[in-house]
Structures are given as structure tokens and as C-alpha cells.
Amino acid sequence: MNVLEEWTALVCRELGIDPATVDRDQVLDLTRDVAHGVARPAAPLTAYLLGLAQGAGTAEADAPARLAGLARDWAASRPAGDEPEVR
């Protein structure tokens, strides 16, 4: 078991989540797309907001893919060299 698997298992146990229900690669792909397409700080915020929506039952199964697509579209719609302002 690698460090990421160990950490995921520990956090799942702490939060009472079945690790089998966590699609780690999907979350990592989403945060990568947001970090590179929008801004680095937007990645954990997006993951958190997705988690809130899933907990509230308002996120559909394709929400991670839709959000990743939004991030890619965001990046494509920005002028070249336009750096995001992050506070």
C-alpha cells in the first residue's frame, strides 16, 4: 500500500466513508484539471464543493466529469498569458 492509499484509508475511516465508494483517480483528475485550467487554489475548493454537493445529494454521478470539463473550457476561453488573480 502506498502513502496515498494509506492516507485515503485513514481519512475514510475517520469520516465514516466506505473507501470502496471513493474514486480516487476521478478526484485527482478533477483537481488536476482545475489546478491547471483555473488556478491552483481552485482545485481543493472545487473538491470540497463537490463533496458538499454529494453529501447534500445534489451532485449527479457525472458531476466530477462536468466540473473537469468546465475547468478545461475555462482555460480555453482565457486569452493566452492571462494569469488568474488569486487572493
KOLGU-4560 file (N, C-alpha, C; in nm, 3 decimals, padded with zeros to 5 digits):
<recs>
<n_xx: 00.086 n_yy: -00.118 n_zz: 00.000 ca_xx: 00.000 ca_yy: 00.000 ca_zz: 00.000 c_xx: 00.090 c_yy: 00.123 c_zz: 00.000 mol: A seq: 1 type: MET>
<n_xx: 00.061 n_yy: 00.218 n_zz: -00.090 ca_xx: 00.142 ca_yy: 00.340 ca_zz: -00.094 c_xx: 00.084 c_yy: 00.446 c_zz: 00.000 mol: A seq: 2 type: ASN>
<n_xx: 00.155 n_yy: 00.554 n_zz: 00.012 ca_xx: 00.117 ca_yy: 00.660 ca_zz: 00.105 c_xx: -00.022 c_yy: 00.715 c_zz: 00.074 mol: A seq: 3 type: VAL>
<n_xx: -00.051 n_yy: 00.736 n_zz: -00.053 ca_xx: -00.182 ca_yy: 00.791 ca_zz: -00.090 c_xx: -00.294 c_yy: 00.695 c_zz: -00.052 mol: A seq: 4 type: LEU>
<n_xx: -00.273 n_yy: 00.566 n_zz: -00.075 ca_xx: -00.373 ca_yy: 00.466 ca_zz: -00.036 c_xx: -00.390 c_yy: 00.463 c_zz: 00.116 mol: A seq: 5 type: GLU>
<n_xx: -00.279 n_yy: 00.470 n_zz: 00.187 ca_xx: -00.286 ca_yy: 00.469 ca_zz: 00.334 c_xx: -00.360 c_yy: 00.592 c_zz: 00.386 mol: A seq: 6 type: GLU>
<n_xx: -00.327 n_yy: 00.709 n_zz: 00.331 ca_xx: -00.392 ca_yy: 00.832 ca_zz: 00.374 c_xx: -00.541 c_yy: 00.828 c_zz: 00.344 mol: A seq: 7 type: TRP>
<n_xx: -00.576 n_yy: 00.783 n_zz: 00.223 ca_xx: -00.716 ca_yy: 00.774 ca_zz: 00.184 c_xx: -00.792 c_yy: 00.682 c_zz: 00.279 mol: A seq: 8 type: THR>
<n_xx: -00.733 n_yy: 00.567 n_zz: 00.311 ca_xx: -00.798 ca_yy: 00.473 ca_zz: 00.402 c_xx: -00.816 c_yy: 00.535 c_zz: 00.540 mol: A seq: 9 type: ALA>
<n_xx: -00.714 n_yy: 00.604 n_zz: 00.589 ca_xx: -00.722 ca_yy: 00.668 ca_zz: 00.720 c_xx: -00.831 c_yy: 00.775 c_zz: 00.724 mol: A seq: 10 type: LEU>
<n_xx: -00.835 n_yy: 00.861 n_zz: 00.622 ca_xx: -00.935 ca_yy: 00.967 ca_zz: 00.617 c_xx: -01.075 c_yy: 00.909 c_zz: 00.604 mol: A seq: 11 type: VAL>
<n_xx: -01.090 n_yy: 00.807 n_zz: 00.520 ca_xx: -01.221 ca_yy: 00.743 ca_zz: 00.506 c_xx: -01.267 c_yy: 00.685 c_zz: 00.639 mol: A seq: 12 type: CYS>
<n_xx: -01.177 n_yy: 00.619 n_zz: 00.709 ca_xx: -01.212 ca_yy: 00.562 ca_zz: 00.839 c_xx: -01.253 c_yy: 00.673 c_zz: 00.936 mol: A seq: 13 type: ARG>
<n_xx: -01.179 n_yy: 00.782 n_zz: 00.937 ca_xx: -01.207 ca_yy: 00.894 ca_zz: 01.027 c_xx: -01.343 c_yy: 00.958 c_zz: 00.996 mol: A seq: 14 type: GLU>
<n_xx: -01.378 n_yy: 00.965 n_zz: 00.868 ca_xx: -01.503 ca_yy: 01.030 ca_zz: 00.827 c_xx: -01.620 c_yy: 00.932 c_zz: 00.814 mol: A seq: 15 type: LEU>
<n_xx: -01.594 n_yy: 00.804 n_zz: 00.837 ca_xx: -01.702 ca_yy: 00.705 ca_zz: 00.826 c_xx: -01.746 c_yy: 00.680 c_zz: 00.684 mol: A seq: 16 type: GLY>
<n_xx: -01.651 n_yy: 00.684 n_zz: 00.591 ca_xx: -01.680 ca_yy: 00.663 ca_zz: 00.449 c_xx: -01.624 c_yy: 00.528 c_zz: 00.408 mol: A seq: 17 type: ILE>
<n_xx: -01.698 n_yy: 00.455 n_zz: 00.327 ca_xx: -01.650 ca_yy: 00.329 ca_zz: 00.272 c_xx: -01.548 c_yy: 00.361 c_zz: 00.163 mol: A seq: 18 type: ASP>
<n_xx: -01.422 n_yy: 00.323 n_zz: 00.179 ca_xx: -01.320 ca_yy: 00.355 ca_zz: 00.079 c_xx: -01.353 c_yy: 00.301 c_zz: -00.060 mol: A seq: 19 type: PRO>
<n_xx: -01.434 n_yy: 00.197 n_zz: -00.066 ca_xx: -01.472 ca_yy: 00.140 ca_zz: -00.196 c_xx: -01.560 c_yy: 00.236 c_zz: -00.276 mol: A seq: 20 type: ALA>
<n_xx: -01.619 n_yy: 00.335 n_zz: -00.208 ca_xx: -01.706 ca_yy: 00.430 ca_zz: -00.278 c_xx: -01.631 c_yy: 00.552 c_zz: -00.328 mol: A seq: 21 type: THR>
<n_xx: -01.501 n_yy: 00.559 n_zz: -00.300 ca_xx: -01.420 ca_yy: 00.675 ca_zz: -00.338 c_xx: -01.347 c_yy: 00.645 c_zz: -00.467 mol: A seq: 22 type: VAL>
<n_xx: -01.372 n_yy: 00.724 n_zz: -00.570 ca_xx: -01.300 ca_yy: 00.711 ca_zz: -00.697 c_xx: -01.183 c_yy: 00.809 c_zz: -00.692 mol: A seq: 23 type: ASP>
<n_xx: -01.075 n_yy: 00.764 n_zz: -00.632 ca_xx: -00.958 ca_yy: 00.849 ca_zz: -00.609 c_xx: -00.906 c_yy: 00.910 c_zz: -00.740 mol: A seq: 24 type: ARG>
<n_xx: -00.896 n_yy: 00.828 n_zz: -00.844 ca_xx: -00.843 ca_yy: 00.878 ca_zz: -00.972 c_xx: -00.932 c_yy: 00.987 c_zz: -01.030 mol: A seq: 25 type: ASP>
<n_xx: -01.061 n_yy: 00.973 n_zz: -01.015 ca_xx: -01.154 ca_yy: 01.075 ca_zz: -01.066 c_xx: -01.134 c_yy: 01.207 c_zz: -00.992 mol: A seq: 26 type: GLN>
<n_xx: -01.118 n_yy: 01.201 n_zz: -00.862 ca_xx: -01.096 ca_yy: 01.322 ca_zz: -00.783 c_xx: -00.962 c_yy: 01.386 c_zz: -00.820 mol: A seq: 27 type: VAL>
<n_xx: -00.859 n_yy: 01.304 n_zz: -00.835 ca_xx: -00.727 ca_yy: 01.357 ca_zz: -00.872 c_xx: -00.729 c_yy: 01.419 c_zz: -01.012 mol: A seq: 28 type: LEU>
<n_xx: -00.801 n_yy: 01.355 n_zz: -01.105 ca_xx: -00.812 ca_yy: 01.411 ca_zz: -01.240 c_xx: -00.886 c_yy: 01.545 c_zz: -01.236 mol: A seq: 29 type: ASP>
<n_xx: -00.993 n_yy: 01.551 n_zz: -01.159 ca_xx: -01.069 ca_yy: 01.675 ca_zz: -01.146 c_xx: -00.980 c_yy: 01.787 c_zz: -01.091 mol: A seq: 30 type: LEU>
<n_xx: -00.911 n_yy: 01.759 n_zz: -00.982 ca_xx: -00.831 ca_yy: 01.864 ca_zz: -00.920 c_xx: -00.714 c_yy: 01.905 c_zz: -01.010 mol: A seq: 31 type: THR>
<n_xx: -00.659 n_yy: 01.811 n_zz: -01.085 ca_xx: -00.554 ca_yy: 01.846 ca_zz: -01.182 c_xx: -00.607 c_yy: 01.942 c_zz: -01.287 mol: A seq: 32 type: ARG>
<n_xx: -00.724 n_yy: 01.909 n_zz: -01.344 ca_xx: -00.782 ca_yy: 01.994 ca_zz: -01.449 c_xx: -00.814 c_yy: 02.133 c_zz: -01.396 mol: A seq: 33 type: ASP>
<n_xx: -00.866 n_yy: 02.140 n_zz: -01.274 ca_xx: -00.899 ca_yy: 02.270 ca_zz: -01.216 c_xx: -00.772 c_yy: 02.348 c_zz: -01.183 mol: A seq: 34 type: VAL>
<n_xx: -00.673 n_yy: 02.281 n_zz: -01.125 ca_xx: -00.548 ca_yy: 02.349 ca_zz: -01.089 c_xx: -00.479 c_yy: 02.406 c_zz: -01.212 mol: A seq: 35 type: ALA>
<n_xx: -00.479 n_yy: 02.332 n_zz: -01.321 ca_xx: -00.410 ca_yy: 02.377 ca_zz: -01.443 c_xx: -00.497 c_yy: 02.468 c_zz: -01.528 mol: A seq: 36 type: HIS>
<n_xx: -00.629 n_yy: 02.449 n_zz: -01.522 ca_xx: -00.718 ca_yy: 02.525 ca_zz: -01.608 c_xx: -00.772 c_yy: 02.652 c_zz: -01.547 mol: A seq: 37 type: GLY>
<n_xx: -00.780 n_yy: 02.657 n_zz: -01.416 ca_xx: -00.838 ca_yy: 02.774 ca_zz: -01.348 c_xx: -00.730 c_yy: 02.839 c_zz: -01.262 mol: A seq: 38 type: VAL>
<n_xx: -00.701 n_yy: 02.780 n_zz: -01.149 ca_xx: -00.597 ca_yy: 02.829 ca_zz: -01.058 c_xx: -00.573 c_yy: 02.720 c_zz: -00.955 mol: A seq: 39 type: ALA>
<n_xx: -00.452 n_yy: 02.709 n_zz: -00.908 ca_xx: -00.418 ca_yy: 02.604 ca_zz: -00.812 c_xx: -00.509 c_yy: 02.603 c_zz: -00.689 mol: A seq: 40 type: ARG>
<n_xx: -00.534 n_yy: 02.719 n_zz: -00.627 ca_xx: -00.620 ca_yy: 02.717 ca_zz: -00.508 c_xx: -00.765 c_yy: 02.676 c_zz: -00.538 mol: A seq: 41 type: PRO>
<n_xx: -00.804 n_yy: 02.683 n_zz: -00.665 ca_xx: -00.940 ca_yy: 02.643 ca_zz: -00.701 c_xx: -00.959 c_yy: 02.492 c_zz: -00.694 mol: A seq: 42 type: ALA>
<n_xx: -00.850 n_yy: 02.416 n_zz: -00.700 ca_xx: -00.860 ca_yy: 02.269 ca_zz: -00.701 c_xx: -00.916 c_yy: 02.213 c_zz: -00.570 mol: A seq: 43 type: ALA>
<n_xx: -00.856 n_yy: 02.244 n_zz: -00.454 ca_xx: -00.914 ca_yy: 02.189 ca_zz: -00.331 c_xx: -01.051 c_yy: 02.248 c_zz: -00.301 mol: A seq: 44 type: PRO>
<n_xx: -01.072 n_yy: 02.373 n_zz: -00.338 ca_xx: -01.203 ca_yy: 02.434 ca_zz: -00.316 c_xx: -01.310 c_yy: 02.361 c_zz: -00.398 mol: A seq: 45 type: LEU>
<n_xx: -01.279 n_yy: 02.331 n_zz: -00.524 ca_xx: -01.373 ca_yy: 02.259 ca_zz: -00.609 c_xx: -01.402 c_yy: 02.121 c_zz: -00.554 mol: A seq: 46 type: THR>
<n_xx: -01.299 n_yy: 02.050 n_zz: -00.507 ca_xx: -01.319 ca_yy: 01.917 ca_zz: -00.450 c_xx: -01.407 c_yy: 01.925 c_zz: -00.325 mol: A seq: 47 type: ALA>
<n_xx: -01.385 n_yy: 02.026 n_zz: -00.244 ca_xx: -01.466 ca_yy: 02.045 ca_zz: -00.124 c_xx: -01.612 c_yy: 02.074 c_zz: -00.162 mol: A seq: 48 type: TYR>
<n_xx: -01.633 n_yy: 02.163 n_zz: -00.258 ca_xx: -01.770 ca_yy: 02.195 ca_zz: -00.300 c_xx: -01.839 c_yy: 02.073 c_zz: -00.360 mol: A seq: 49 type: LEU>
<n_xx: -01.766 n_yy: 01.994 n_zz: -00.435 ca_xx: -01.823 ca_yy: 01.870 ca_zz: -00.488 c_xx: -01.863 c_yy: 01.777 c_zz: -00.373 mol: A seq: 50 type: LEU>
<n_xx: -01.779 n_yy: 01.767 n_zz: -00.273 ca_xx: -01.810 ca_yy: 01.684 ca_zz: -00.156 c_xx: -01.934 c_yy: 01.733 c_zz: -00.084 mol: A seq: 51 type: GLY>
<n_xx: -01.947 n_yy: 01.864 n_zz: -00.070 ca_xx: -02.068 ca_yy: 01.919 ca_zz: -00.007 c_xx: -02.191 c_yy: 01.883 c_zz: -00.089 mol: A seq: 52 type: LEU>
<n_xx: -02.182 n_yy: 01.898 n_zz: -00.220 ca_xx: -02.296 ca_yy: 01.868 ca_zz: -00.307 c_xx: -02.330 c_yy: 01.719 c_zz: -00.301 mol: A seq: 53 type: ALA>
<n_xx: -02.228 n_yy: 01.634 n_zz: -00.298 ca_xx: -02.256 ca_yy: 01.491 ca_zz: -00.288 c_xx: -02.319 c_yy: 01.457 c_zz: -00.154 mol: A seq: 54 type: GLN>
<n_xx: -02.270 n_yy: 01.517 n_zz: -00.048 ca_xx: -02.327 ca_yy: 01.494 ca_zz: 00.084 c_xx: -02.471 c_yy: 01.541 c_zz: 00.094 mol: A seq: 55 type: GLY>
<n_xx: -02.501 n_yy: 01.649 n_zz: 00.024 ca_xx: -02.637 ca_yy: 01.703 ca_zz: 00.025 c_xx: -02.729 c_yy: 01.630 c_zz: -00.072 mol: A seq: 56 type: ALA>
<n_xx: -02.669 n_yy: 01.543 n_zz: -00.153 ca_xx: -02.748 ca_yy: 01.469 ca_zz: -00.251 c_xx: -02.784 c_yy: 01.548 c_zz: -00.375 mol: A seq: 57 type: GLY>
<n_xx: -02.714 n_yy: 01.659 n_zz: -00.400 ca_xx: -02.746 ca_yy: 01.742 ca_zz: -00.515 c_xx: -02.649 c_yy: 01.723 c_zz: -00.632 mol: A seq: 58 type: THR>
<n_xx: -02.543 n_yy: 01.645 n_zz: -00.612 ca_xx: -02.446 ca_yy: 01.620 ca_zz: -00.720 c_xx: -02.486 c_yy: 01.493 c_zz: -00.793 mol: A seq: 59 type: ALA>
<n_xx: -02.489 n_yy: 01.500 n_zz: -00.924 ca_xx: -02.519 ca_yy: 01.382 ca_zz: -01.004 c_xx: -02.392 c_yy: 01.304 c_zz: -01.026 mol: A seq: 60 type: GLU>
<n_xx: -02.404 n_yy: 01.181 n_zz: -01.070 ca_xx: -02.288 ca_yy: 01.092 ca_zz: -01.086 c_xx: -02.183 c_yy: 01.149 c_zz: -01.181 mol: A seq: 61 type: ALA>
<n_xx: -02.226 n_yy: 01.227 n_zz: -01.279 ca_xx: -02.131 ca_yy: 01.281 ca_zz: -01.376 c_xx: -02.075 c_yy: 01.417 c_zz: -01.334 mol: A seq: 62 type: ASP>
<n_xx: -02.103 n_yy: 01.461 n_zz: -01.212 ca_xx: -02.058 ca_yy: 01.594 ca_zz: -01.167 c_xx: -01.906 c_yy: 01.612 c_zz: -01.177 mol: A seq: 63 type: ALA>
<n_xx: -01.824 n_yy: 01.516 n_zz: -01.135 ca_xx: -01.679 ca_yy: 01.536 ca_zz: -01.148 c_xx: -01.636 c_yy: 01.558 c_zz: -01.293 mol: A seq: 64 type: PRO>
<n_xx: -01.691 n_yy: 01.481 n_zz: -01.384 ca_xx: -01.656 ca_yy: 01.497 ca_zz: -01.525 c_xx: -01.705 c_yy: 01.631 c_zz: -01.579 mol: A seq: 65 type: ALA>
<n_xx: -01.823 n_yy: 01.673 n_zz: -01.538 ca_xx: -01.875 ca_yy: 01.803 ca_zz: -01.583 c_xx: -01.788 c_yy: 01.917 c_zz: -01.531 mol: A seq: 66 type: ARG>
<n_xx: -01.748 n_yy: 01.908 n_zz: -01.404 ca_xx: -01.662 ca_yy: 02.013 ca_zz: -01.347 c_xx: -01.526 c_yy: 02.016 c_zz: -01.414 mol: A seq: 67 type: LEU>
<n_xx: -01.470 n_yy: 01.899 n_zz: -01.444 ca_xx: -01.342 ca_yy: 01.894 ca_zz: -01.516 c_xx: -01.357 c_yy: 01.958 c_zz: -01.653 mol: A seq: 68 type: ALA>
<n_xx: -01.468 n_yy: 01.933 n_zz: -01.719 ca_xx: -01.494 ca_yy: 01.995 ca_zz: -01.848 c_xx: -01.507 c_yy: 02.146 c_zz: -01.837 mol: A seq: 69 type: GLY>
<n_xx: -01.573 n_yy: 02.193 n_zz: -01.731 ca_xx: -01.582 ca_yy: 02.337 ca_zz: -01.708 c_xx: -01.444 c_yy: 02.399 c_zz: -01.692 mol: A seq: 70 type: LEU>
<n_xx: -01.357 n_yy: 02.330 n_zz: -01.619 ca_xx: -01.222 ca_yy: 02.381 ca_zz: -01.597 c_xx: -01.144 c_yy: 02.386 c_zz: -01.728 mol: A seq: 71 type: ALA>
<n_xx: -01.158 n_yy: 02.283 n_zz: -01.810 ca_xx: -01.088 ca_yy: 02.284 ca_zz: -01.940 c_xx: -01.144 c_yy: 02.393 c_zz: -02.030 mol: A seq: 72 type: ARG>
<n_xx: -01.276 n_yy: 02.411 n_zz: -02.030 ca_xx: -01.337 ca_yy: 02.517 ca_zz: -02.110 c_xx: -01.294 c_yy: 02.654 c_zz: -02.060 mol: A seq: 73 type: ASP>
<n_xx: -01.284 n_yy: 02.669 n_zz: -01.929 ca_xx: -01.240 ca_yy: 02.794 ca_zz: -01.869 c_xx: -01.102 c_yy: 02.831 c_zz: -01.923 mol: A seq: 74 type: TRP>
<n_xx: -01.012 n_yy: 02.734 n_zz: -01.919 ca_xx: -00.875 ca_yy: 02.757 ca_zz: -01.965 c_xx: -00.873 c_yy: 02.793 c_zz: -02.113 mol: A seq: 75 type: ALA>
<n_xx: -00.955 n_yy: 02.726 n_zz: -02.192 ca_xx: -00.958 ca_yy: 02.751 ca_zz: -02.336 c_xx: -01.017 c_yy: 02.888 c_zz: -02.369 mol: A seq: 76 type: ALA>
<n_xx: -01.101 n_yy: 02.940 n_zz: -02.281 ca_xx: -01.167 ca_yy: 03.068 ca_zz: -02.309 c_xx: -01.084 c_yy: 03.188 c_zz: -02.265 mol: A seq: 77 type: SER>
<n_xx: -00.975 n_yy: 03.163 n_zz: -02.192 ca_xx: -00.892 ca_yy: 03.272 ca_zz: -02.142 c_xx: -00.788 c_yy: 03.311 c_zz: -02.246 mol: A seq: 78 type: ARG>
<n_xx: -00.759 n_yy: 03.439 n_zz: -02.259 ca_xx: -00.653 ca_yy: 03.481 ca_zz: -02.352 c_xx: -00.519 c_yy: 03.423 c_zz: -02.310 mol: A seq: 79 type: PRO>
<n_xx: -00.435 n_yy: 03.394 n_zz: -02.407 ca_xx: -00.302 ca_yy: 03.339 ca_zz: -02.379 c_xx: -00.226 c_yy: 03.435 c_zz: -02.289 mol: A seq: 80 type: ALA>
<n_xx: -00.161 n_yy: 03.380 n_zz: -02.188 ca_xx: -00.082 ca_yy: 03.462 ca_zz: -02.096 c_xx: -00.164 c_yy: 03.531 c_zz: -01.988 mol: A seq: 81 type: GLY>
<n_xx: -00.297 n_yy: 03.510 n_zz: -01.991 ca_xx: -00.384 ca_yy: 03.573 ca_zz: -01.890 c_xx: -00.375 c_yy: 03.492 c_zz: -01.761 mol: A seq: 82 type: ASP>
<n_xx: -00.304 n_yy: 03.543 n_zz: -01.665 ca_xx: -00.286 ca_yy: 03.475 ca_zz: -01.538 c_xx: -00.404 c_yy: 03.504 c_zz: -01.447 mol: A seq: 83 type: GLU>
<n_xx: -00.459 n_yy: 03.400 n_zz: -01.384 ca_xx: -00.572 ca_yy: 03.423 ca_zz: -01.293 c_xx: -00.527 c_yy: 03.501 c_zz: -01.170 mol: A seq: 84 type: PRO>
<n_xx: -00.613 n_yy: 03.588 n_zz: -01.122 ca_xx: -00.586 ca_yy: 03.661 ca_zz: -00.999 c_xx: -00.636 c_yy: 03.578 c_zz: -00.882 mol: A seq: 85 type: GLU>
<n_xx: -00.548 n_yy: 03.548 n_zz: -00.792 ca_xx: -00.584 ca_yy: 03.466 ca_zz: -00.677 c_xx: -00.554 c_yy: 03.547 c_zz: -00.551 mol: A seq: 86 type: VAL>
<n_xx: -00.648 n_yy: 03.547 n_zz: -00.460 ca_xx: -00.628 ca_yy: 03.622 ca_zz: -00.335 c_xx: -00.608 c_yy: 03.527 c_zz: -00.222 mol: A seq: 87 type: ARG>
</recs>
